[in-house]
Amino acid sequence: MNGNETQLCTASPLKEMEGSAPMEDRTCGKCTGASQRLRSKMKGVFTRRLLKTLAMGQALSLLICGTAVSSQYLVDAGVETPMLQSFMNYALLLLVYTSSLCFRKGEGNILQILKTKWWKYLLMGLTDVEANYVVVKAYQYTTLTSIQLLDCFVIPVLMVLSWCVLGTRYRPVHFVAVAVCLLGVGAMVGADMMAGRDQGSSSNLLLGDGLVLLSAFLYAMSNVCQEHTVKNCSRVEFLGMMGLFGTLISGIQFATLEISAAGEIKWNLNIILLFAAYTFCMFALYIFMPVVVKITSATAVNLSLLTSDLFSLFCGLFLFHYTFSNLYIVSFVVIIVGFIMFNVIPTDPDTHQAESRGVDCELPAAWSAADQARGGLTEDQLLQLEETEGRRGTQVTIVGDCLTELTAFLGPPPQQDKRD
């Protein structure tokens, strides 16, 4: 190699580096860009709407945990009156929400509602009351493990009913998310068996398991009707009608089946506080559950409620001296991951139809240009806009409708918007 070649070789790298950033800066720039893209993707997944839904779903699970703990203490005190407990909850709904319907005017008045839809709410109340009663009755015949496993049957039934009646459209990720949640339930049941918590009776396993499946089907029907009502009519109307017919049905059933058991209760301050705690938790559950259902869907809410048994177990570690297992933590994490997966992709039928035609979801016409220009959108509108922008460009296959009889039973949505 001569001197000229050496000069050319040494000069070439210098010329290549002229006008460009140092190697360290370019490497840092790539890392910064990758981290920014990762943060952007995380923001697209963990939106404020998703975090809000997750927090509200776990709050519902805590309320169910409160009902379970208070019921366990009542059973330990020799009180076994599940219908009386339900009656107190429905009576409180009657006092608060049914009475408010009496002071409404126009179509929202209780008389107008009863004239047109009394039989629908009667069936909804009957379904809800019997679902609560049947699952409690199942504990007399089958084991806790069977109830925990078979109670998950409500989710596939709910998905089928939502698909056929409400027009909900699921994607593969939704089925994967449900499978992940059920895997978490399996881990929880496995931990129970390892800890020797397979409690309950085994006097008639076939009857008990059948009652659990029946309660799951009734719960699914009740939740579908609830989602249809709160999204198309009014949350207050739903709660008021449930209070009216729930009180009527549970009152008759209580007088028929449990009046003698209620007379044997040895009332004291402890028993009164336990009844009050159960009624408060159940009343709060009935109030807030329609709110979460309106934001997401009945299926998503039931997925979040799978953690309620885990909360009860965590409370049992301190109150009833249950044996702890690391599988409980694994189960909780797996269920939460499945719930997040389910809610990342929306299941709104109108959005799916628009996206399948390649149409972008624009801002609603009710949001004026002036509001958009000055950023005067409400929090709910901003959350809806954020979710809409996050799901642009996706496509879905629309499947034909089925079970039209049940759709006709629910009836078309009202013309006037009366959402609360």
N, C-alpha and C positions, 0 to 999 in steps of 0.2 A: 504494500500500500504506500503510495507516494505522499508527499506533503499536501498536494492539492486535494487528493481524496480524503485525507485526514481533515482538512479544513471544511470540505463539503459535509463530511459526516458530523462534525461538531457543530456546524452552523444549522443543519437541518432541524434538530430539536429546538433550537432557539427560535427559528422562524415559525415552527408549529405552535410554540407557546406564546408568540406575540399576539396581543389583542385578545387573549383568552384568560379566564380566571385560573388561579392555581388549582392543582389537583385536589388539595384538601377542601377548597371552597366548592368545587364541583361535587365532591362526595357529600359534603354537608348539605348542598342544595338538593341532591337526590333524596337524602334522608329526610330533609324537611318537607319535601313534596310528598313523600310516602306517608309521613306522619300526618300531614294535612289531609291527604286523601282518606287515611284511616279515621281521623276525627270526623271528617265529613260523612263517611259511611255510618259511623256510630251515631252521629246526630240524626241521620236519616232513619235509623232503627229505633233508638231510644228517644222518641219524641216526647214532648210534654204530655200528649194525650195518652201514650202508652204507659208512661210512669204513673199518671193519674189513675188510669184504669187498673194497673197493678196494685197500687196502694188501696184503692177502694175495694178491689176484690179480696185482698187480704183482711181488710176491715170486716167484710162480711164473714169471712172464715172465723175471725175472732168472736164475732157475735154468735155464730153457731157453736163455737167452743164454749161460750158462756152458757148457752142453753143445755149443752151436754153435761157440763160440770154441775150446774144447779139441779138437773134431773137426776144425776148420779147421787147427789147428796139427799134428794128427796126419797129416792129408792132406799138408800141406806137408813133413812128415818122411818121406813115402813109405809111411805106414801107412793102409791102406784095409780095415779089418776091422770093419764096423758090427755084424755079428752077434756077434763076440767082445765088443764093448763092451756090447751088450745082455745077453749071457750073464753078464757080471760083475755087472750090476745085479740081474738076477733071482736070481743066486746069493746076493747079499747079502740080498735079501728072504727067500730060503729060510732063511738062517742065523738071521735075527733073528725073523721073524714065523711062518714055518712051524714052527720048533722050539718057539715058544711055544704053538702049538696042540696040540702033542704032550703038554703038561703040563696042559691043560685037562680038566675033568671034565664029564660029561653030554653034552648035545647039542653043546656047543662043542668037543668033542674032535675031532681031525683024522680019526679013524676013523669017527665018526658022520657027519661032513660028507661024507667020501668015499663012504659007503654010499648016501647019498640024492642028492647033488648033484655027484658027480665029473664026469659028462659035461657038466654046465653049465659048470663051471669049466674043463674042458678046452677047450671051444669059446671061452670068454672069453679064455683064455690064448693060444690059437691066433690069435684075432682081433687081440689086442694085439701079439703078436710080429710077425705079418705086416704089420700097419699100419706099424710102425716100419721094417721091412725094405723094404717096397715104395716108401715115399716117398724113402728113401735111394737106392734103385735108379733112381728116376726122374731123378735128377741126371745119369745117364749118357746120357740120350736127349733131354732137353728143357732149356729155359733157366730161369734163376732167375725171370724175370718170369712165365712160365707157371705155375711152381710156386706163387709167391706168390698169384697170382690164383685158380687152380683149387683151392688148398688151402682157400680160404674156403668151398668147397662143403660142407665139414663142418657149417657152421652151419645152413643150411636143412634138410639131411638130419637133423641132430640135433633140430631143432625138430619136424619131422614125426614122427620116432620117439618123441620125448618126448610129443607130443600123443596119439599112438595107443597107446603102450605104458604110459606112466607117468600118463596122465590130465592132463598139464599143459595149462593153458588160457591162451592168449595174448590180449592186447588190442591194439588198433591201435597204442598207444604202443610196444609191444614190437617190432612190425614196423618202425616208424619208427626205433627205436633201432638195430636190426640194419642198416637201410639207411644210417644215419649212420656206423656202424662200418665198413661196407664202403666207404663214400665215403672214409674215412680211409685204408683200405688202398689205394684207387685213387690217392690223393695220394702215398703212399709209393712205389708202383710207378712213378708218373710221375717222381718225383724220381730213382729208380734209372735210368730210361731217359735222363733229362737228364744224369746223371752218367756215363753209359756203363757202368753196372754190370750190363748184361744178360748175366751170366755163365752158364756151363754149356755143355752140348753141344746141338747141333741135328741130330744124326745120324738120329734117328727121332722127330720131334716128336709124331706121332700116338700112337706107343707110349708115349712119356714122359708125355704129357698123360693118356692112359688110366690109367697107373699112379698118377698123382696123384689122379685121381677115385676110383680103387679104394681108395687109402689113406684118402681123406676118408670114404668110406662105411664102411670098417672102423673108423676112429677113432670115427665117430658111434655105431656099434653097441657098441663097447667102452665108450664113455662112458655110454651109456644103461644098460648092464648094471652099470657101476660105481655110478651114481647109485641104481639100484634096490637094489643090495646094501648100500651103506653106510647108506642111509636105513631099510632094513627088517631088515637082519641085523647085521653087525658089520664095522667097518673093519679090525680085526685079521684076521678071517676072510677078507676080500677080499684083503688084502695077502699073507696066508699062502698062499692058494690060487694067487694070481698068481705068487708066488715058486716054488711047487712046479711048476706046469705050465709057467710061463715058462722056468724052468731046464731042464726036460725038453725042451721044443720047441726053444728056442734052442740048446741043447747039441747036439741031433741035427742041426740045420741048420748050425751052425758046423762040426761034424765033417765034414759032407757038402760044404760049399761053400768054407770058408775055412781049412781046416787047413793047406793048403800056403802060403797067404798069411801066416798067423801064424808059420810056421816061418822065413819070410824077414825077419821083423822084427829089426832090429839094436837089441837092448835096451840102453838106457843110462838114467841118472838122469832125463834130460829126458822120455824116452818113458814111463817109469814114473809120473812126476808127472802127465803129461797123461792117462794112463789113470785115475789116481787122482782127478784133478779131474773128469773126465767121469763116473766112477762115483758120486762123491759128489753131484754136481749132479743126476744122474738118480735116485739113491736118495732124495734129499731131495724131489724133485718127486713121486715116487710116494707118499711118506709124507704130504705136506701137501696134495696135490691132493684126496684123499677128504675131508679136513677142510673145504675150501672148497666142494666139491660138496655136502656135507651141509648147510652153512649156506645155500647159494643153490641152484644147479642146474648141470647140466653145460653147458647153453647159455651161462649167464652166465660160467662159467669160461673157455669157449672164446672168448668175446668179449674177456675181459681178456687172454687169451694172444695176441691180435692185435698187441699192443705188443712182443712178444718179438723180432720182426724189427727193430724200431726200436732196441731196446737193443743188438742185435748190430751194427747199423749205427753206433750211437754208439761202441761199443767199437772198431769197425773204423776209425773216424776216427783213433784213436791207435795202434792195433796194426797195421793193414794200409793206412793212409794213404788211406782212402776220401775222395772229394770230398764236402764238406758242401753241403747245400741247405736253405733255409728251409722247404721243403715237408715235411721230416722233422718239424720242430716242429709245423707245422700238422696233419700226419697224427696225431701223438701226441695233441694236444689234441682233435681230432675223435673219435678212438677212445675217449678217456676220457669225453667228453661222452655219446657213445652208450652206453657201459657204464653210466654213472650213470642215464641215461634208462631203460635196461632194468631196473635194479634198484629204481627208485623204486616201481613198481607190482609187487606180488608175483604169482607165478604158481602159488601153492599150490592144488592142486585142491580140497582140503577147504574152504579158506577161500572160494574162489569159489562153491562150491555153497551154503554157508551164506549168503553175501551175496546170491546170486541169489534166495534165498527170503526176503530181508529180515531175516535173523537176525543179531543182533550177536554177535561173537566174544567170549565172556566168558572169565574166567580159568579155566584148567584146574582140574578138581576136585582134582587132586593138591596144589594149592597151598591149604593149609588156611586157614581164616579167621584163625587166630592169626598165621600167617605174614604174611598180608596186612595185618593190623592193626598188627603191629610192624615192617612193612617188611622182613621177613626173606627176601626173594626173592634168589635167586642172580643173578649177572650175566647168564647166559643167559636166565633167566626174565624179567628186566627188559628185555632186548633184545627178546625175543619179545613182551612186553606192549606195548612202545613201538611195534613194528611193527604189531601188531594194532590198536591205537588209531588209528594213522595211516591205516589202510585201511578204517575203518568208513564206512558209507554208500555204498560203491561197489557196482556191480552188474556182472554179466557173464553172457553167454549160454553155456550149456553145450551143447556139440556131442556127437553120438553117438560111441561108441567104434568103433574099427576095428583091423585087424591083431590079432584075438583070438588067432591062432595064436602070435604072438610073445609075447603076454602070458601064454599058457599055458606057453610055454617057460620064462619067468622064474619062474613059479610064484607061489602066494600068499605073502604075508609070514608069517613065523612067529608063533605065538600069544604066545610069551613075548618080552618086550622085552630084547634083548641088545645094545642100542646101546652103543658105547664113547664 
